[in-house]
Amino acid sequence: MSRVEKKKKEKKFGIGTVIKILFFVIAIPLLIIACIIMYKANAYPDKVPDVFGIKPMIVLSGSMETSIHTGDLVFVKMIDPQTLEKGDVIAFRNETDTVTTHRIIEIVEQNGEKYFRTKGDANNAEDSNLVEMDDVEGVYMGRIAGVGNFLMFMQQPIGLAVVLLIILVIGLIWLYIVNKRDEKKFAKENEQDRREFEEFKRRRQLEREQENNINEQNGQSGQTGPQRVRRR
């Protein structure tokens, strides 16, 4: 394999290729997740949509600070409520059918049924109503700080317009960079081809000159060679 072919092969696995691979590795799963959430949100409007048993939720109050902050995106895992224990942070539907994320401070049994007494870490008082098993959405897994604010901003017309504008600008900048890179690469390859062609012409010229010199030498040796004298 020539040096030029090796360089061309190495260029195939450059930064641009790595970025494209990372883009598809991240974008495709996110697209699948978004489609699943939209489908389940429309099919089951009375439930929080989940992806493989994980439910994303936006925190709207500071009742769980400093563990969970307003504007965080929290993830809740669907679980058998019977396995929950005191101290677990759960997401549940309250008396107003609003999903709340609070900590279990006590497990209460009434008439053979199990209930959870809950309280926000930042609240002074416990929640007024007990949580039934069927109202539990899942157990708290973790959070991404501030992402909830961004998602809520996107739900507004101005927020969606800003996000689309940013995506458009990034796309145009990316196209400009790619085009400039391709132009430089094309110019470099053309310059390299021109040099190789010039080198080829030079070598061919040298070969022709060598052939002409050899022919001339052969011709001169034929003319100056010994001659036979005819005897009578």
Order of alpha helices (4+ residues) and beta strands (2+ residues): alpha-alpha-beta-beta-beta-beta-beta-beta-alpha-alpha
